[in-house]
Amino acid sequence: MPFFAAGSHDDGPLEPLRRAASRPPVPSLCVTWAQPVACVFSRVPVTQIQVGVDALVGMTLLHLQRLETVHTGRPFARLLAITEDQADVEAGWLLDDPIQPSGVLQARTLPSGIAAVLGHDGSLNSIGDSLRVLEAWVAGTGRTPGGPPWVVGLNSADFEANPDRWRADVFLPLLEQGNTAAADAR
């Protein structure tokens, strides 16, 4: 299941975060709240993030179907660590309610709080460019990242074969201003 080819969906808590189709690629701040997710973890080559995420999203969907669990229809990927060669990724689906982990299927929660957000167009293989823009913008605001970034697919339920037309939002959670102890602990 391609990351940007989500099935039917109800936008749930992410609806306020969606942007118009002509959204400018300019970072901004948003409020997020705890969002349960189901996901599978993998280490993938940086040049193959899209293929890896697609496989993880598909694997997660199979596990959710086996458990008869409903997802919100939005795929996500959290980029836990990225080096020049590899990316540690967990990817899967946003959920309405938390689940119990089962085998490789993990239950996680995307954090609540203030996050920087940036629209990303194109394959996830180029997500590094959007992350650098977002991180530079956050540094320029004097804020501190508070955890790994995540990406939520925004395309419609119809499969979009052209990667230039794939759309997602990239979120970078931020520490509360003045909370440097949490950043030091990371």
Summary of the structure (lengths in Angstrom):
residues: 186
radius of gyration: 15.5
end to end distance: 33.2
largest distance: 45.7
contacts: 582
relative contact order: 0.23
helix: 29%
strand: 36%
